[in-house]
């Protein structure tokens, strides 16, 4: 009988998690071809259609070669025969659900009270798109990418480690490594630190262990001096360097450590031993990575190593912090009063919703699969996908993703056509893969200043890079054969 009741409770929990998933989607929004999708989705499209991207594929295959993400997504689309957009949407929904499920399991190890557990999960669901200090990361992006999959896998890994189910934790580690070449390091290093501290069971010994762990940063190999082209790419990623963070972003490093200190102190009085131990471990974890950031960000000789971004460790720390914070709110503040939950979650979710509308003002809040795009730039990119040759090579403003109303929609991933290097997303690739810097910078300079281009400039791009099509903004450019136009752009064939 108890097993039947337990199964009923699990089914009810899954039902509420599904509702929270849908709620989180409606608050956060969904933009499948935005931002870093320009880096990750072309790898999926190239596997499904090898004839795509005859030019410029090095700017996305460099990432694709280090993860099984494009292979897994492409395989799932092949076996299900789902359209690309539908498959991406289902993957995104699944990643939200699995993150919330992982947070539920983690909160169950922290709190025995159901309202405390749900407090943690609800807070994470409401804050999926909150910025993580100055890292330029969200807890979960508004589109499918390897970080989203690594996020839930990392939380599952930690939950299994806290339960001392190390084989299962190792399996989750393997999945995380396969999804993202960097984000697995942070939950794994926390698990390692937690196990070491648990074995030592002494504050002074733990501090010695933390000192040894921080000593690891001194073993980072020196990198070759950064080239001028690489420095140009690095300028666009000031968040890689802690000295460029604003004061409130620096506060985003210190405040969580203070919170974990308070969590641990309160937990000690309540005899919540797991919360106390995890909080203590996160204080050391945060300090170790802060030392690492200072070591690799400040000295000039480590300039190209700074791309490893030690403070991405805050991404995982923030997830657990919000799980604990929500648990304490559920236990001490919200309790069993429905109106209190509404007073917290409704304004919070509304604020997050409005923030997303500011980020993507020209696009539908949720870009449902199969629905026509509202954004004129997206409309042009869809037309290109449907009406231009597969081997066409495009050029457009190298900073097109920063133009008002473009909403950071990726050309490659939506139009499925080759383009010359841009100055927004491809420089992110260059910041991680310095050997690409020279070619990237040459192509960006070759397209600058785009707004002043004349017919002879387009002819130069055609002769040098094989460009056969261009996307230009209104008004009409003299000498171009423009076969598509809308209120924002024209798509033109070079003679």
Buried (B, 14 or more C-beta within 10 A) or exposed (E): EEEEEEEEEEEEBEEBBBEBBEBBBEBBBBBBBBBBBBBBBBBBBBBBEEEBBEBBBBBBBBBBEBBBBBBBBBBBBEEEEBEBBBBBBBBBBBBBBBBBBBBBBBBBBBBEEBBBBBBBBBBBBBBBBBBBBBBBBBBBBBBBBBBBBBBBBBBBBBBBBBEEEEEBBBBBBEBBBBBBBBBBBBBBBBBBBBBBBBEBEEEEEBBEBBEEBBEEBEEBEEBEEBBEBBBBBBEBBEBBBBEEBEEEBBBBBEEBBEBBBEBBEBBBEEEBEBBBBBBBBBBBBBBBBBBBBBBBBEEEEBBBBBBBBBBBBBBBBBBBBBBBBBBBBBBEEBBEEEEBBEEBBEEBBEBBBEBBEEBBEBBBBBBEBEEEBEBBBBBBBBBBEEEBEEBBBBBBBBBBBEBEBBBBBBBBBBBBBBBBBBBBBBBBBBBBBBEBBBBBBBBBEBBBEBEEBEEEBBBEBBEEBBBBBBBBBEEEBEEBEBEBBEEBBBBBBBE
